[in-house]
Each structure stands twice: as structure tokens, then as C-alpha cells.
Amino acid sequence: MINFKKPTVFIVEDDPAFSKLMEKTLRESGYTNVKIYLSGDKCIDDIQNTKPDIVLQDFAMPGLNGLEIMKKIKNMYPDTEFLFLSGQSNIKIAVETLKQGAFDYIVKDEVAQKNVIQKIGKILYIHKLQHEKKMSAYGKWLFLIILIASWAIFALLWYLGLLKEVIM
């Protein structure tokens, strides 16, 4: 489950300058649990120590490409969300990342930082709604269980004759 209040965000990007820029943008927007990985291999090695809630993933990486990294991480943490970042505005690549389970595909341009912050907000909002829906369903089941248990106790007390004394 995603931590709504303090999500852990991984930046997996082979461009150190862009990575630092994204980290600065995230921190200025209140996201303080940010880790940068300049290679997919380093990210995969560290994944045992820290679970990412959201991964900002460059598509074209040396070694493992973005899709391979996403598959490995999602095998371990299926609820981790991926935002792909790429200098390529290639529709085929964008569609493929979405088919494979990415939340969105963002082209690295002058509004990429703003788009990333908006998409992270959307991810957190959607996951919060899903969590609340699940909790609401649990609440309904709990209410039903309590209601049934109350009726069972009432029937038992009535059967034993203990309730008649209290009522009269």
C-alpha cells in the first residue's frame, strides 16, 4: 500500500543533472523521501532495503531498460506506481509502457516537472480513494458481524431466561 502522507519516490534516470532537477522539484513540493539511481541495476540492488511507492523511470537506460526495471520492481511490489520519463515523444513506446502497467508517460520538456508533480498528486489521490473504499467495505462487514453477534447474544439470553428478568 502506498504511503499517502510521505511516499517514497525513486528517480531512476541516467542523466545526473535531470535527476537532481527532479529531486529538487519533488523536495520543494513536499516529497522528502526521494532516492536517485543513475542505473537500473543499482535501483534493483537497493530495492531489498527500501520499497518505492512511486518510481520516476527513464525509458532509455544503459543496461536494463525502463520496462525491464518496472517488471522486476512490480514483481516484488505490485502496488508501486511508475511514471515514465523520456526525451522521446514516441507514441508506440508510450502505449507499450502503459500496457505493461505504467501509470503514465511524460515527455521531458519544459513542463515535465509540473506534469510529474500533478501525476504524483493524482496517484496519491487515487490510492487514497481506493484505500477509503476498502476501509468502507470492511466497516460494512464489521457492522454486519456485530449486528449478527448482538442478535445471537440476545437470543441466547432470551433462551436462558436471563433476558426476561431484565425486561420485567
Secondary structure as UniProt FT lines:
FT   STRAND          8..12
FT   HELIX           16..28
FT   TURN            29..30
FT   STRAND          33..37
FT   HELIX           40..46
FT   TURN            47..49
FT   STRAND          54..58
FT   HELIX           66..76
FT   TURN            78..79
FT   STRAND          81..86
FT   HELIX           91..99
FT   TURN            100..101
FT   STRAND          104..107
FT   TURN            110..111
FT   HELIX           112..160
FT   HELIX           162..167
//
